Structure formats: structure tokens, C-alpha cells
Amino acid sequence: MRNKLIFLFVILSSWSYVYGSDFNDLIDAALASDNKLKAAQASYSSVLAGAAAENLSTLPGLSFTTDSNNPLYKYSLGEDYYSYPVERKRKHTAGAGLALDTLLPGGGLLNLSGSGSLIISSPADDEELSYFMSPSAGLYFRQPLFTDRSSKSMIRFDSIKLARELNVLSVNSESRSVLNTENALVISVYSAVVKALSIEMSLEIIEQRIAISADSLKLAAEDEASGKISRLDFIAEELSLRRLEDISRELLYQYEAALRDIKNITGSELVKMPVLPLIEADRTVLAELEAALFSGSVQVQAASELKRILEIQSAIFPDGTEPVFEVTALINPGSTDPAEDISEAYDNLGEAELNTQLTVALSFGLIDWGENKKRRESDKAEIEAARYLFEDALRQVSLSFEGGLDSIKNIDRQLELIETELVYDLDLLEREKSRQEAGLSTSLAVKAVELDYNEQLNQKEMLLNQRTLAVLTLYNIAGRRLAELF
């Protein structure tokens, strides 16, 4: 069995070097190779960029425009029905415009536009040119009404502010998703290493017990040959050795599986088992975590923000059935006389009469068969459900934190007990060594007592690692970034 263990460590030493004894290297490798974490980080970047774009979209925008009345360029040849007598003319038209769009605090839209075109025309069979200018200015205002399905107010004048708050909430949600994924990965790495270390320590103890049992079997063979013990006693000793070897083989398989788990989490083989750092957390630290529990807990914050998101959506997002108020205004000069050049065409604009057009429109549904009422009921029910989820999150987080504290207290009690046992085992070991020197005990008995002492030391180390794992869980519940603790 000892040869099998040596063979395992030879295999480990032949793997390509990835980690030393620094646990931080293990954490960094896991964070760098985990695809779930990469996906969460990419999603966060996407939402962050989208939120920035949404916020920028609320700022005024200026655009260059052309349309059928003011084309960038248009050529036409045909009958001109606007001249008398009607004659066939050739026309070149060039135009453009600027439009200023801005969202209003109440969720409405305001568009200011200015455009103009220059028309150069001539009879189809003549080269004499005539110049005309055709400028215009327009205004368009659109305001949805009663978009707030929660309070039924006509206009929410904080719509842009609420929309930006919604973007912040979306970014926070994705940020917490990244934190959740990262913390879960850190806990997985620590747990996997704790498991592997525990099995490794058990293997060492079992190998020492096998060595003691093998020596004891040799003595039993001599005693059987001399008639000091019976054959059954010898067989019992032999069976004890075989049981230990079976346990060793099973632990060896578990150890190989534990190493594979570490490889699956970190993405690479492990050369040397890292030294696990211990995170101390006294009563003061635990009290600080508990005091800031609800303000930092990912679960509580997610439930709280879900409720707020639903409230904002029901307040500012139109559903397409609400009334809409619109105003359209257009100003442009009337017809002008033909000009011989561009300067004269510009001067003619000052003599033209202004044409003004104002349109006010209001549209709303007369019969919706109760659709709006049901939408309001749906929004109210969703918000109510989110409130219950928030209250449940407060309860669950509080219970989880209390459970973590109880786990730490239980581990501390076990550590106190082990400290007492270590003192007892150390005294027992010294006494057994004295008995051996006096010829009252054997080297096998000393080794057995020493092995019990070492086993208690291993148990103490495992409990300290388990305590750190429990502390990490509490930090995670409180919404702290675990990678910063190492």
C-alpha cells in the first residue's frame, strides 16, 4: 500500500507546474478560467454599456436631415403646373435641415427642426436660370398621459430621473451576479482544498497505522510460533492489517477524485497542495457583519431592487393604450418671385408673407374592455409579490447568518475539547516514553500513542479550516467580496 502512495506522489510530481504553496495563485487561476464568471462579467459589461447609452439618450440630440421636400439633391424634367402658362421646365433642387430632439422630464418628446432648399429652374428649351429659396421651421411635441398606472397621475415630471434610476438598478443587479459567481467559486476552491487536505492527512495516519500493524503482525507470527498466542489471534491481527489496507485504498481513490475536483475548478493540475490561509473573525468582526447584514446582503438587495424596478416600470413605461397629446407647428414663407441669382432669391424671402400652421391633437381609446384596469391589477400584484419576496429574503438571510454563527460556535467548542485532549495525549506520550525507557513498554506502544497525538493535531487543523470556511460563508451572506480576504 505504501508503494501505491509513493506512486501517486510520483504522478503528481510529474505534472506540469501550476501552483506553489500560495493559495492566492489557486484563487487567481480559478477566477481566470471559470467560464460562468467570464459570462457574468461580460453580461455586466453589456448592461453597463447599455445603461450608459440609455442615460445618454436622454440628452438633447442634433441630427442632419433631408426629406422629399428638402432633398439632398433632386433633378426633375417635366410640366410645371405651378407656373402659368404651364410649360416644361428643368429643375435642380438641393436642400438639408437640422433637427434638435430632446426628451422632457415628463416623458414627452420635443423636436425643433429647421430646413431649407434652393431650387434652380429653367425652361426645358432655354438656358435662362431662375432661383428660388424655400426655408421652413417646425416644432413637434408629443406627451403621453396617465402613464403612471400606480398613482394614475396625468404626468410624471420625474420620468427621466426614474429611468436613470432604473439603469442604475440594472447595473447593480448584474454587479451582484458577478459577485455571487465569484464568491461561489472562491468557496468551491477552498472547500475542495480542505477536502483534499483532509484525505491526505487521513492517508498519512492510515499508512502509519499500517506500518504499526505490520510490525505487530510480525510479532504475532513469532508469538504463534512459540505458542504464546493461538492461530485465531494471529488471524485476527492479520485481518486488522487487511482492513487498514482496504481503508487506505479507498482513501487513495478519494484523494485522486479530490485532486480531479480541484483541477475541474481551477482548470489545471495541482503540483503541490497549497497552505490554506486562516481567516480569523472574533466577536467584534462578526457583530459588524451582522449589523451591516441587510444593507450588504446580495439576496436582500436583489429582492429590494426587484420591487423598486417594478414600481418604476409601472410609473414611466407606457403600455400603448394611454392618451397621447400632440402639437405640431410649421412656419414657412409664401411664394416669391423668380430671382436671377442666389442673392436676389434671398432678398425676396424678406418680402414674402409667412405661412403658419398649428395643429393640436389628442388621441385616446374610448373602449378598452377593462384592459387598463387589468394592467393596473397586474402591476399591483407583481409589486405585492416582490414585497413578500423581500420580506422572505430578510428572514432567510437572518436565519442563514444565525446558522453560520452557530456553526462557528460549535467548531470553537470542538477546538476547546481538542486542546484538552492534546494536553492529555502529550502527557500520555511522555509517560509512555518513560515506560519504554524503564522497559515497561514497547516501541510499538509509543508509536501508537504518538499516532493518536498526531491525529488530534490533524483534527485541529481541519477544524480551523472548517472555521475559516464558515467565516467565508458569513462574509458571503453579508455581501463581501471573498477574493479580497486572501
Rosetta blueprint (number, residue, H / E / L):
1 M L
2 R H
3 N H
4 K H
5 L H
6 I H
7 F H
8 L H
9 F H
10 V H
11 I H
12 L H
13 S H
14 S H
15 W L
16 S L
17 Y L
18 V L
19 Y L
20 G L
21 S L
22 D E
23 F H
24 N H
25 D H
26 L H
27 I H
28 D H
29 A H
30 A H
31 L H
32 A H
33 S H
34 D L
35 N H
36 K H
37 L H
38 K H
39 A H
40 A H
41 Q H
42 A H
43 S H
44 Y H
45 S H
46 S H
47 V H
48 L H
49 A H
50 G H
51 A H
52 A H
53 A H
54 E H
55 N H
56 L H
57 S H
58 T L
59 L L
60 P L
61 G E
62 L E
63 S E
64 F E
65 T E
66 T L
67 D L
68 S L
69 N L
70 N L
71 P L
72 L L
73 Y L
74 K E
75 Y E
76 S E
77 L E
78 G E
79 E E
80 D E
81 Y L
82 Y L
83 S L
84 Y L
85 P L
86 V L
87 E E
88 R E
89 K E
90 R E
91 K E
92 H E
93 T E
94 A E
95 G E
96 A E
97 G E
98 L E
99 A E
100 L E
101 D E
102 T E
103 L E
104 L L
105 P L
106 G L
107 G L
108 G L
109 L E
110 L E
111 N E
112 L E
113 S E
114 G E
115 S E
116 G E
117 S E
118 L E
119 I E
120 I E
121 S E
122 S E
123 P E
124 A L
125 D L
126 D L
127 E L
128 E L
129 L L
130 S E
131 Y E
132 F E
133 M E
134 S E
135 P E
136 S E
137 A E
138 G E
139 L E
140 Y E
141 F E
142 R E
143 Q E
144 P E
145 L L
146 F L
147 T L
148 D L
149 R L
150 S L
151 S L
152 K L
153 S L
154 M L
155 I L
156 R L
157 F L
158 D L
159 S H
160 I H
161 K H
162 L H
163 A H
164 R H
165 E H
166 L H
167 N H
168 V H
169 L H
170 S H
171 V H
172 N H
173 S H
174 E H
175 S H
176 R H
177 S H
178 V H
179 L H
180 N H
181 T H
182 E H
183 N H
184 A H
185 L H
186 V H
187 I H
188 S H
189 V H
190 Y H
191 S H
192 A H
193 V H
194 V H
195 K H
196 A H
197 L H
198 S H
199 I H
200 E H
201 M H
202 S H
203 L H
204 E H
205 I H
206 I H
207 E H
208 Q H
209 R H
210 I H
211 A H
212 I H
213 S H
214 A H
215 D H
216 S H
217 L H
218 K H
219 L H
220 A H
221 A H
222 E H
223 D H
224 E H
225 A H
226 S L
227 G L
228 K L
229 I L
230 S L
231 R H
232 L H
233 D H
234 F H
235 I H
236 A H
237 E H
238 E H
239 L H
240 S H
241 L H
242 R H
243 R H
244 L H
245 E H
246 D H
247 I H
248 S H
249 R H
250 E H
251 L H
252 L H
253 Y H
254 Q H
255 Y H
256 E H
257 A H
258 A H
259 L H
260 R H
261 D H
262 I H
263 K H
264 N H
265 I H
266 T H
267 G L
268 S L
269 E L
270 L L
271 V L
272 K L
273 M L
274 P L
275 V E
276 L L
277 P L
278 L L
279 I L
280 E L
281 A L
282 D L
283 R H
284 T H
285 V H
286 L H
287 A H
288 E H
289 L H
290 E H
291 A H
292 A L
293 L H
294 F H
295 S H
296 G H
297 S L
298 V H
299 Q H
300 V H
301 Q H
302 A H
303 A H
304 S H
305 E H
306 L H
307 K H
308 R H
309 I H
310 L H
311 E H
312 I H
313 Q H
314 S H
315 A H
316 I H
317 F L
318 P L
319 D L
320 G L
321 T L
322 E L
323 P L
324 V E
325 F E
326 E E
327 V E
328 T E
329 A E
330 L E
331 I E
332 N E
333 P E
334 G L
335 S L
336 T L
337 D L
338 P L
339 A E
340 E L
341 D L
342 I H
343 S H
344 E H
345 A H
346 Y H
347 D H
348 N H
349 L H
350 G H
351 E H
352 A L
353 E L
354 L E
355 N E
356 T E
357 Q E
358 L E
359 T E
360 V E
361 A E
362 L E
363 S E
364 F L
365 G L
366 L L
367 I L
368 D L
369 W L
370 G L
371 E H
372 N H
373 K H
374 K H
375 R H
376 R H
377 E H
378 S H
379 D H
380 K H
381 A H
382 E H
383 I H
384 E H
385 A H
386 A H
387 R H
388 Y H
389 L H
390 F H
391 E H
392 D H
393 A H
394 L H
395 R H
396 Q H
397 V H
398 S H
399 L H
400 S H
401 F H
402 E H
403 G H
404 G H
405 L H
406 D H
407 S H
408 I H
409 K H
410 N H
411 I H
412 D H
413 R H
414 Q H
415 L H
416 E H
417 L H
418 I H
419 E H
420 T H
421 E H
422 L H
423 V H
424 Y H
425 D H
426 L H
427 D H
428 L H
429 L H
430 E H
431 R H
432 E H
433 K H
434 S H
435 R H
436 Q H
437 E H
438 A L
439 G L
440 L L
441 S L
442 T L
443 S H
444 L H
445 A H
446 V H
447 K H
448 A H
449 V H
450 E H
451 L H
452 D H
453 Y H
454 N H
455 E H
456 Q H
457 L H
458 N H
459 Q H
460 K H
461 E H
462 M H
463 L H
464 L H
465 N H
466 Q H
467 R H
468 T H
469 L H
470 A H
471 V H
472 L H
473 T H
474 L H
475 Y H
476 N H
477 I H
478 A L
479 G L
480 R L
481 R L
482 L H
483 A H
484 E H
485 L H
486 F L
